[in-house]
């Protein structure tokens, strides 16, 4: 089943989501100026919601710092996140980098 809706910071905040499991290899563009990194994730809300996460630059860099540029290693890992406010009543989904660096990683097959 294809999941076509984008995960929003507001949805994360409203549903108390604190972790995402990466289900599909994120494709990081060769062009470092592009922030168009998307991946399918499963949330830790009561419905185990699945969505597409558009990583911002901070989140992309945090994952690269943890796993390196081999994005296959990211698949299957639980990523701690924060819904951080910006603007008026808006939230962005950021990796909780401090928690991420503490976590053990799952070795990709």
VENFEN-V258706 format. One record per helix or strand. SS is the DSSP state (H for helix, E for strand). FROM is the first residue (numbers start at 1). LEN is the number of residues. Records with the same first field share a line. If there is no record, write none. Layout:
SS=FROM-LEN / FROM-LEN
This chain:
E=6-1 / 19-4 / 37-7 / 50-6 / 78-9 / 90-6
H=9-6 / 57-11 / 71-4 / 97-6
